[in-house]
Amino acid sequence: MASGTRDLIVDDDYFNKLARFFGERRDLENVLDAYLAALKDARTSALKSGEAADALDDFIGYVERLKGKGREISADLQDLAYDYVRAIDAADNYLF
């Protein structure tokens, strides 16, 4: 390595594993449903009123906006991880 320069080392295996993980997370919609149910249960059972209850209501609203997008989010994250590896490979002419 020349003086004043730095090498960037990208672990392709890590990003490929990450992409496969997101590919397997097609059930993210189910995870979001369970999370939303837990939030709503906390709201009705534990937080009856007040600032915390209001904040949780707002947060529940944000989570509800994600409903129906679980598969799309998983697919996008998988594509991003694979695209990153391809971009690095193209930039370094597949040297590593």
N, C-alpha and C positions, 0 to 999 in steps of 0.2 A: 504494500500500500504506500503510495506516494505521500510525502509530507503534506499535511493540510487537507487530505481527502479522506473520505470515509466510505466504507463498504456497507451496502444495504443487503442484509441477508433475509430472504423471505422463505419461510418454511412451507413449501408447496403442500406437503403432506397434511399439515395442520389445516390449511384452507380447503383442501379437498375433503378432509374429514368433516369440517364445518359445513361444507356444502351438502355432503351426504346426510348429516344430522338434520339440516333444515328440510331436505327432501323427505326424510322419514317423519317429519313433524306435520304431516298433512292433517293430523288430528288436532291442530292448534285451535280449531273452532271448538272442539270439545273442552279443551283446557280453558278457553275464554268463557265458555258457558259455566263451567264449575267455579271459576274465579268470580264471575258475576253473581252467581248464586250465593257464594260465601260473603261477598260484600253486602248483598241485600239482606242476608241473614244477620250480619253484624249490625246493620242499620236498624232493622226492626227489633232485634233482641237486646242490643247493648246501648245504642246511641239513640235515645228518644227525642232529644232536642238540643239546641245549642249550636255553637259555632262548629264544633267537630262534626255534628250530625249534618249541618248544612254543607260543610266541606266534603263529607263523604257522599252526599247526594250529588254534588257537582262531579266528583270523581266517577261515581257510578254512571253518570251521563256520558262521560268521556269513554268509559269502557264499553258502554252500549253501542257507541258509534263504531266500534271495531267489529261488532257482530256481523257475520257474513263475509268477513275479509280475511279470516284465518288462513285459508288455502292460498289466497293471493299473496299474503305477507310471507308465508313459508316459501312459496315459489320465487318471489322476488329476492329473498335473502339467499336462497340457493343459487340463483343466477348471479347475484353480486359476488359471491364467494368464488364461483367458477370463473367469472369474467376477470376477477382480480388476478388469478393465477395466469390466465391466458394473456392478460395485458403485460404482466411482469415477464413472462416467457418471450413475448414478442419484443419487448424493449431490450432485453439482454441477449437477444438472438439465440435463445435456448442454451446459453452457456452453462447454466447450473441446473 
